[in-house]
Amino acid sequence: MDLQLSGARVLVTGGTRGIGRAIVEAFVDEGAVVEFCARDAGEIEATEKAVADRGSGRATGVQVDVADGPSLISWVEAAAGRLGGLDAVVANVSALAVPDTEENWQLSFEVDLMHTVRLAKASLPYLEASGRGSIVALSSVTGREADFASGPYGTMKTAIVGYIGGLAFQLAGRGVRANTVSPGNTFFTGGIWDGIKQGDPDLYADSLALNPTGRMGLPEEMAKAVVFLSSPVSSFTSGTNLVIDGALTRGIQL
């Protein structure tokens, strides 16, 4: 299927590792022109080199801390200038701050929730001008059901779904769609579940056993959903929360 993303101008936050890196790669494979951000300059350079020879698109990275509101907004505006506008933005970054501490509540608020809000607001004029603008935010199954990561992380992931749902309604008449993707447990080398596997093997085994597929998801499986929702092929999809979890969660979405 042609997702009609050739030449599309895309921003992705947190594009150097895990799901974010897979999102950048998937957009490039579809011919999009991507600008991503991350905090680590070395990881940005490595990602640029890794995606240089794949697909018909291209990707470049910029060093940005999304918790710094003015820096994030400035990046969006500068990137839109470099790309000649924006067709899609993806709010991917998470602080992954699970322990229930005052510091983690504040960190999760600024990184998970407010970075999503600021990215959407700063991008909106360019997405409206595009005529096919899309906002996709990454939530989590922890935003849908209570589990060990409920608290700062899970609460902000729930808030993201609510925010994006309201945004979809508000923007429907302005030609901009807004959707959420909620990944289930996703394993990649160096990721949170890799760390849990090494540091807390009982929790890892218990979590793995909950999934009827017998495995955890892969970053590229989550990325494909994000790219599909961002594409013009999904032109009538807005306000949805797409759960990609291999039937991990049991609740019925109404």
DAGIUR-V822410 format. One record per residue. PSI is psi in degrees with one decimal (* if undefined). BURIAL is + if it has 9 or more other ideal C-beta (glycine too) atoms within 8 Angstrom, else -. Layout:
PSI_BURIAL / PSI_BURIAL
This chain:
131.2_- / 116.2_- / 1.2_+ / 39.4_- / 5.0_+ / 122.2_+ / -1.9_- / 144.2_+ / 117.5_+ / 139.5_+ / 138.8_+ / 127.0_+ / 139.0_+ / 60.1_+ / 18.5_+ / -13.7_+ / 152.3_+ / -132.0_+ / -40.8_+ / -44.6_+ / -42.4_+ / -33.3_+ / -45.8_+ / -47.2_+ / -41.6_+ / -39.1_+ / -43.5_+ / -40.2_+ / -29.3_+ / 1.4_+ / 11.0_+ / 159.7_+ / 113.7_+ / 137.3_+ / 127.7_+ / 162.9_+ / 159.0_+ / 171.8_+ / -27.1_- / 116.3_- / -38.8_- / -40.2_- / -34.1_+ / -48.1_+ / -43.3_+ / -38.9_+ / -43.1_+ / -44.6_+ / -39.2_- / -33.0_- / -2.3_+ / -32.0_- / 15.7_- / 147.0_- / -176.3_+ / -0.5_- / -164.8_+ / 159.1_- / 138.9_+ / 152.9_- / 155.8_+ / 141.1_+ / 113.4_+ / 138.4_+ / 110.7_- / -15.3_+ / -16.5_+ / 97.7_- / -52.2_- / -37.8_- / -40.4_+ / -46.2_+ / -41.8_+ / -39.8_- / -45.2_+ / -46.7_+ / -41.8_+ / -40.9_+ / -41.3_+ / -35.7_+ / -42.6_- / -36.4_- / -11.3_+ / 26.5_- / -178.6_+ / 139.1_+ / -27.2_+ / 144.5_+ / 146.6_+ / 119.0_+ / 100.3_+ / -28.0_+ / 138.7_+ / 145.0_+ / -17.3_+ / 41.6_- / 92.6_+ / -47.3_+ / 141.6_- / 80.6_- / 158.1_- / -42.5_- / -42.0_- / -31.9_+ / -46.6_+ / -43.1_- / -45.3_+ / -38.5_+ / -48.0_+ / -42.6_+ / -51.8_+ / -53.7_+ / -56.6_+ / -28.9_+ / -36.7_+ / -45.5_+ / -47.0_+ / -39.0_+ / -45.8_+ / -46.5_+ / -41.9_- / -30.7_+ / -20.1_+ / -45.8_+ / -37.4_- / -37.6_+ / -37.9_+ / -43.4_+ / -28.5_- / -38.7_+ / -8.1_- / 36.2_- / 144.8_+ / 137.1_+ / 125.7_+ / 129.5_+ / 144.2_+ / 120.3_+ / -136.3_+ / 158.1_+ / -22.5_+ / -19.2_+ / -9.0_+ / -35.2_+ / 147.6_- / 134.9_- / -165.2_- / -21.2_- / 8.8_+ / 150.8_+ / -138.1_+ / -49.0_+ / -55.2_+ / -38.1_+ / -42.4_+ / -33.2_+ / -35.8_+ / -43.0_+ / -36.2_+ / -43.3_+ / -44.1_+ / -43.2_- / -47.4_+ / -36.7_+ / -43.6_+ / -38.7_- / -39.9_+ / -43.4_+ / -43.4_- / -30.6_- / -3.3_+ / -36.5_+ / 1.2_- / 10.2_- / 18.8_+ / 129.0_+ / 154.3_+ / 127.4_+ / 164.0_+ / 142.4_+ / 129.2_+ / 97.6_+ / 148.5_+ / -167.2_+ / 123.1_+ / 123.2_+ / 133.0_+ / 153.8_+ / 125.8_- / -3.1_- / -179.4_+ / -37.2_- / -26.8_+ / -42.2_+ / -40.9_+ / -39.3_+ / -37.7_+ / -40.5_- / -25.6_- / 71.5_- / -27.0_- / -44.4_- / -41.6_+ / -47.4_+ / -41.7_- / -42.4_- / -40.4_+ / -39.0_+ / -22.3_- / -21.9_- / 121.4_+ / -14.9_- / -17.3_- / 12.1_- / 170.4_- / 164.3_+ / 168.3_+ / 149.1_+ / -40.0_+ / -26.2_+ / -35.3_+ / -39.7_+ / -39.9_+ / -36.2_+ / -41.6_+ / -46.5_+ / -39.7_+ / -48.0_+ / -28.1_+ / -14.3_+ / 157.5_+ / -19.6_- / -27.6_+ / 35.2_+ / -20.7_- / 13.8_- / 113.6_- / 140.0_+ / 10.2_+ / 154.9_- / 102.7_+ / 112.0_+ / 123.9_+ / 91.4_+ / 11.6_+ / 33.3_+ / 24.4_- / -50.1_+ / 149.1_+ / -18.2_- / 149.1_- / 124.3_- / 121.4_- / *_-
